[in-house]
Amino acid sequence: MTPTSLATLLRFHRFHLELTRRLDHRLGALHGLSFSDFILLRALALAPAGRLPRSDLALEVGLTASGVTRALLPLEKLGLIVREANERDARVSYAALTPAGLALVEHAAITTEQISQDVLGKLSTEGQMQFLHLVEEIGR
């Protein structure tokens, strides 16, 4: 790793921390969610029928199966998601959005989009597309 790549990596990490802090603060204040909660709920909102096997949800959001289980417990207690059994395989359970969960994630998505605009609006549309391409390229 060259000094420039290390400096870039550290700056990117700092950017990620600041952005997550900002998202956590705003989502928490307005919707009672963390950004991690939003990511989970959004993944379910985008899934067919608003539900996914927990193992698939874990892959989707980059957590372990046990990490997803721990993260979903508070959302389940709040009535935002429910656990559904698989009739064919007792080893598989689904996480499914409730109507309240869907409404909350839709409202939180508006807030998240506003924050995204605040942060990335400093770039032109072309600059945003270049940034997206670079992030995708690095993530491979």
Sequence and secondary structure as in RCSB ss.txt:
>XXXX:A:sequence
MTPTSLATLLRFHRFHLELTRRLDHRLGALHGLSFSDFILLRALALAPAGRLPRSDLALEVGLTASGVTRALLPL
EKLGLIVREANERDARVSYAALTPAGLALVEHAAITTEQISQDVLGKLSTEGQMQFLHLVEEIGR
>XXXX:A:secstr
  HHHHHHHHHHHHHHHHHHHHHHHHHHHHHS  HHHHHHHHHHHHSGGGEEEHHHHHHHHT  HHHHHHHHHHH
HHTTSEEEEE SS TT EEEEE HHHHHHHHHHHHHHHHHHHHHHTTS HHHHHHHHHHHHHHT 
